């Protein structure tokens, strides 16, 4: 599982941009995403996390999918000062 490999240092998310979104009405998916986000948080400039008031259904996914793609396509800006 990805979470175990991240914890063990077997894989790294360095250089990746990741969007995580979960609905509060899907507790298993929510907990899994929260655990993954906590593990990825040190590279927070490229991790996008959203908690939504919904479940695992198309009405929730539609807006989240569009926003996730927008987030991923935004250029990365790093403060070089």
Contact map, one row per residue, 1 for C-alpha under 8 A:
111110000000000000000000000000000000000000000000000000000000000000000000000000000
111111000000000000000000000000000000000000000000000000000000000000000000000000000
111111100000000000000000000000000011001000000000000000000000000000000000000000000
111111110000000000000000000000000000000000000000000000000000000000000000000000000
111111111110000000000000000000000000000000000000000000000000000000000000000000000
011111111111100000000000000000000000001000000000000000000000000000000000000000000
001111111100000000000000000000000000001000000000000000000000000000000000000000000
000111111110000000000000000000000000000000000000000000000000000000000000000000000
000011111111000000000000000000000000000000000000000000000000000000000000000000000
000011111111000000000000000000000000000000000000000000000000000000000000000000000
000011011111100000000000000000000000000000000000000000000000000000000000000000000
000001001111110000000000000000000000000000000000000000000000000000000000000000000
000001000011111100000000000000000000000100100000000000000000000000000000000000000
000000000001111100000000000000000000000000100000000000000000000000000000000000000
000000000000111110000000000000000000000000000100000000000000000000000000000000000
000000000000111111000000000000000000000000000100000000000000000000000000000000000
000000000000001111100000000000000000000000000111000000000000000000000001000000000
000000000000000111110000000000000000000000000111000000000000000000000001000000000
000000000000000011111000000000000000000000000011100000000000000000010011000000000
000000000000000001111100000000001000100000000011110000000000000000000000000000000
000000000000000000111110000000001000000000000000111100000000000100000000000000000
000000000000000000011111010011001000000000000000011100100000000000000000000000000
000000000000000000001111111011000000000000000000001111110001000000000000000000000
000000000000000000000111111001000000000000000000001111100000000000000000000000000
000000000000000000000011111000000000000000000000000011110000000000000000000000000
000000000000000000000111111111000000000000000000000001110000000000000000000000000
000000000000000000000011111111100000000000000000000000000000000000000000000000000
000000000000000000000000011111110000000000000000000000000000000000000000000000000
000000000000000000000110011111111000000000000000000000000000000000000000000000000
000000000000000000000111011111111100000000000000001000000000000000000000000000000
000000000000000000000000001111111110000000000000000000000000000000000000000000000
000000000000000000000000000111111111000000000000000000000000000000000000000000000
000000000000000000011100000011111111100000000000000000000000000000000000000000000
000000000000000000000000000001111111110000000000000000000000000000000000000000000
001000000000000000000000000000111111111000000000000000000000000000000000000000000
001000000000000000000000000000011111111100000000000000000000000000000000000000000
000000000000000000010000000000001111111110000010100000000000000000000000000000000
000000000000000000000000000000000111111110000000000000000000000000000000000000000
001001100000000000000000000000000011111111000000000000000000000000000000000000000
000000000000100000000000000000000001111111110010000000000000000000000000000000000
000000000000000000000000000000000000111111110010000000000000000000000000000000000
000000000000000000000000000000000000001111110000000000000000000000000000000000000
000000000000110000000000000000000000000111111110000000000000000000000000000000000
000000000000000000000000000000000000000111111111000000000000000000000000000000000
000000000000000000000000000000000000000000111110000000000000000000000000000000000
000000000000001111000000000000000000000000111111000000000000000000000000000100000
000000000000000011110000000000000000100110111111100000000000000000000000000000000
000000000000000011110000000000000000000000010111110000000000000000010010000000000
000000000000000000111000000000000000100000000011111000000000000000000000000000000
000000000000000000011100000000000000000000000001111100000000000000000000000000000
000000000000000000001111000001000000000000000000111110000000000000000000000000000
000000000000000000001111000000000000000000000000011111000001000000000000000000000
000000000000000000000011100000000000000000000000001111100000000000000000000000000
000000000000000000000011110000000000000000000000000111111001000000000000000000000
000000000000000000000111110000000000000000000000000011111001000000000000000000000
000000000000000000000010110000000000000000000000000001111101100000000000000000000
000000000000000000000000000000000000000000000000000001111111100000000000000000000
000000000000000000000000000000000000000000000000000000011111110000000000000000000
000000000000000000000000000000000000000000000000000000001111111000000000000000000
000000000000000000000010000000000000000000000000000101111111111100000000000000000
000000000000000000000000000000000000000000000000000000011111111110000000000000000
000000000000000000000000000000000000000000000000000000000111111111000000000000000
000000000000000000000000000000000000000000000000000000000011111111100000000000000
000000000000000000001000000000000000000000000000000000000001111111110000000000000
000000000000000000000000000000000000000000000000000000000000111111111000000000000
000000000000000000000000000000000000000000000000000000000000011111111100000000000
000000000000000000000000000000000000000000000000000000000000001111111110000000000
000000000000000000100000000000000000000000000001000000000000000111111111000000000
000000000000000000000000000000000000000000000000000000000000000011111111100000000
000000000000000000000000000000000000000000000000000000000000000001111111110000000
000000000000000000100000000000000000000000000001000000000000000000111111110000000
000000000000000011100000000000000000000000000000000000000000000000011111111000000
000000000000000000000000000000000000000000000000000000000000000000001111111000000
000000000000000000000000000000000000000000000000000000000000000000000111111100000
000000000000000000000000000000000000000000000000000000000000000000000001111110000
000000000000000000000000000000000000000000000100000000000000000000000000011111000
000000000000000000000000000000000000000000000000000000000000000000000000001111100
000000000000000000000000000000000000000000000000000000000000000000000000000111110
000000000000000000000000000000000000000000000000000000000000000000000000000011111
000000000000000000000000000000000000000000000000000000000000000000000000000001111
000000000000000000000000000000000000000000000000000000000000000000000000000000111
